[in-house]
Amino acid sequence: MRHRKEKSDNIEKYIPNEIPRPQRITNKLVILFLIFYGSYGVYNDSLYLPLGRGEVTLQGNAVYFGFASLLLGALYFLIEIIDHYDKRNNEFTYKRIRAVIKGIAALILLFTIAISSTLTYEI
């Protein structure tokens, strides 16, 4: 006969994610910056984006897509703060949501830059 393990033997003690207070404050400041910077760009109809090896200035309708990308970036940081306060064992779900948001924001930004550059410069 096999020895049956009790349920308590199989389940390890779960410790929820804890994000340090300085990192949460930094995330909140980044969220505010992204929202205000994007709003300023929409207000002026020009959104300047410094990138790693260059810079891009979005104008016209491309500003709205750039702003959407910045809002998704703010949501990315907000999800990390929400994960800190959620004590359930679902960190994998939050990690997956953050990866999807990051991918969508990057795709929106890349397509916006590509389309606006082809419309701005004639090849």
Steps between C-alpha positions, in 0.01 A plus 500: 500500500609851426536760764257789442641840568286749675406817315716707732806295396459592132434870538797716580461811707407778256666840540335780295699747293619802689618799304713739706348837582762705303429294189124550537553876538724500193236308304234755602722787388569329167126447450430868564784606271381280212142624527593868527766482228259327264224749581739787434588346164134464405432859609788633286435254214865398513649217704878479529634152584870462576598147407819306567690604189294784370185696540155511349248781494145387435259751353140500388299182556815306593504689831187314611659163432815607683283614791324161501839335522595723794172416675575130460844568648332663800271198533808275494638673810158510667464121469817457708355718775172308492691172526661623822163552667348177367601227744363207299727249329465641147832666423523301177178665378633848572829417331318380190275809493804726525672315214192535277465872581869556430475321166188688389650836600821423311308392188282811504805722539701324228213506250430864580864596445521297179180640353567859601854486362380364165232769478744774601788404275447406141707207385 
